């Protein structure tokens, strides 16, 4: 498991490698919503599956809607990791 | 059986053809290769086939999905859908049909598929057994299933008319066109139809080998339908997507060509066994008879038969018997074409590619040869076009197809210039 901070670069890497964006398609800001980027619900599920499998974060179904932007996703992942490390 | 539909003066014609075949991508390269007798069958390159009994196939090795499908969509879809999207784009371009200029509900998508997204599914199954259920990607849910290609075509081009997918294996390429024709006769103006398949992956090949009907002869000439040495068939990938339009709508639109009319169709089922041959040719003969009756033509009007050509003895004999039963004395003299000897059997893609070949035979006055059929079984009493292409005035073509499970279908096509010479554009334009 990777215990380093989950960063903007990490989520960009997922969006390129798992969702299929090119680097040029991704804005620099962290607040453009995934929907605005053209991602549908399946793409968001794919993103969250990747977070769970590659970054060791457990995402309960009721939390799925909490990550609508890259910033919210980064914050969520880092917060969950703190919780799980403290536990 | 889908015949006797209310027609109300509406007629279904084919105005665009898109081909992705082992012996050519695009109608120009494919037709040149097909009439020259150039086969696309070779040793499998997509994976190491050395441990499989069947090691030869018709692969579309020159196909680069990046030329046709953007990366994000490629990650959500199987090679089979990439081929379908590519062929659809070619068919629309061929017809100069611009979907954005039409009512979304006037356009339908009805394609055939017999095995869905094989390679995508195999990769996800491998993740399942090697890493666990949580590693199966979200896109498996939409990539593997039979309607995926129809759905992605519909989404890409905004085609929202009645749509669907037909799953009847080798007969599917005709059945989809028949459903497309029915949609046109019932009021839809335009249907993207036909079929493609991408069955060359280890998992898919293993499924096919279980039927016992594939050739295990390790030779690019293994597939020899109607030949004394018939040893089974070789599989292949690709197919054809065709644009079906209502005749008057096509004329009003003024596209570059109307290739021909879907004049008649008949379908039956053997009701016998999933893959063993039926006891007699009665149902296949009946499908042909129904198609001729639906087309309101006499058997003697058929200028060429594009045969199913299973490539193994009992099946080839059954097809010959069906042709003799349905066409009478004409069966012994009508030219029989088997261009799929150059591609292998493409499952849902095969019969629609035969329809494309029939339309091009009409247009160019030439019937392509069957390759590798050097010793046709004289006992079958058929005139197989082989060795070299044959010049012929083809007005009316009969396409015959069978699918695993007992599906029998037949389609009659009529050259456009012969049902109305005064109003149609010159097909050579």
Contacts between the chains, C-beta under 8 A, distances in Angstrom:
chain1	res1	chain2	res2	distance
A	18	B	75	7.5
A	19	B	72	6.5
A	19	B	75	6.9
A	20	B	70	7.9
A	20	B	71	4.5
A	20	B	72	3.6
A	20	B	73	7.5
A	20	B	74	6.8
A	20	B	75	4.0
A	20	B	76	7.6
A	21	B	71	7.9
A	21	B	72	6.5
A	22	B	71	6.8
A	38	B	72	7.8
A	42	B	76	7.4
A	42	B	138	4.9
A	42	B	139	6.4
A	42	B	141	7.0
A	42	B	142	6.6
A	43	B	138	7.5
A	45	B	138	4.1
A	46	B	137	5.9
A	46	B	138	4.0
A	46	B	139	6.3
A	49	B	134	6.9
A	49	B	135	7.9
A	49	B	137	6.7
A	49	B	138	6.0
A	52	B	134	6.2
A	53	B	131	7.8
A	53	B	134	5.7
A	53	B	135	5.6
